[in-house]
Amino acid sequence: PPYLVRDDGIEAEVLAHEPAPALFAPPEDPLHFYRRIALQGPGHLRAGGRVYCELPHERAGEILKLFENSGWNARILRDLAGRERVLAGSFGKALGQNG
């Protein structure tokens, strides 16, 4: 989901090649799209379904808490540079279980 805010340090190449709606969350609520996914996502998943979201490492902890407080089993995965970059979540079934 779009997760940047205008105050984030954004590389010029990213701004040159990505449309603004794909990059920027509403400035008054940088977690807007994560909140919608956390609250509405379970209604769009089959049993055992999972969601993976790219996220800003600066707000990874906040986003993880948002999902956990909404009933998700979630964890943060790191990218190759070691930054917290992806949220992996399932609803109603612990991550790592088969099925």
N, C-alpha and C positions, 0 to 999 in steps of 0.2 A: 504493500500500500504506500501511497505518498506519505513520507515521514519527515521531510526536511522543513525547517522554518528559515525564513530569509536571513536570520542572524547566524545560522550555521555556516561554518567555513565550507564553501562549495567550490569545487574545481571548475575552472572556466570551461573545460572540455565537456563536463557534464551539462552545464547550462547551455552550451552550444548545440548539443545533440539530443536533449530530452525536453519534451514539452513541459511547461510549468505545472499543468494539472497532474502529471505523472510524478512530480517531485515534491510538491508542497502541500502540507496539511494546512487546515485553517489556522491562521496565526494565533487566534485566541484559544486553540485547543490542539496542540501538536499530537495528542494521542487519539484524536477523533476517530480515525479509521480503525485503530486497534481496539478501541472501546466498542465500536460497532461489530467487529469480528468476534470479540469476546462475548458480547451479549447475544448476538444473532446467529453466530456460527453454528452452535449445536443444532439448530433447526435445519441446517443445510448439509449436515454430515450423516452418512449412514453409520450404523453401529460399528464401532472400531475405527471410524474414519479419523484422519489426522489433518492438522493444518500446520503449514510452515510459512513463516513471515520473515522477510528481511526487515531489519530494524536498525535504528541508529544506536551505535554502541553507547553513546552518551545517555540514552534513556532506557537501556536494556533492563535494568533493575526495576524501574517503574512499570514497564510493560509486562514483565514477568509477574509482578504483584497484581497488576490489573487482571491478568488471565487467571491466576491462582484464586484471587478473591471472587472470580466469577464461576468457580467450580471446575476449572480446567486442571488437568495434570500437564504441567508444562516445564520445559527446561530451555536453557539458552545454549546454543552451539557457537563455538568460536570459529572465525575465519582463519585463513592461512597466516595472517599477521598476528593472530592471537587476540583479536578484538571480538567482543561479544556481538554477533552479527545476525543470528537467526534464532527465532523462537520456534520450537517444535512443541506442538500441543495436541492432546487428545481429550475428549470429553467423556467421562464415565468409565474410562479404562486406562490403566497406567501405561505410560510409554514403555516400550521395550517388550511388551507382551505380544505374542503372536496371535493372529486371528483376526 
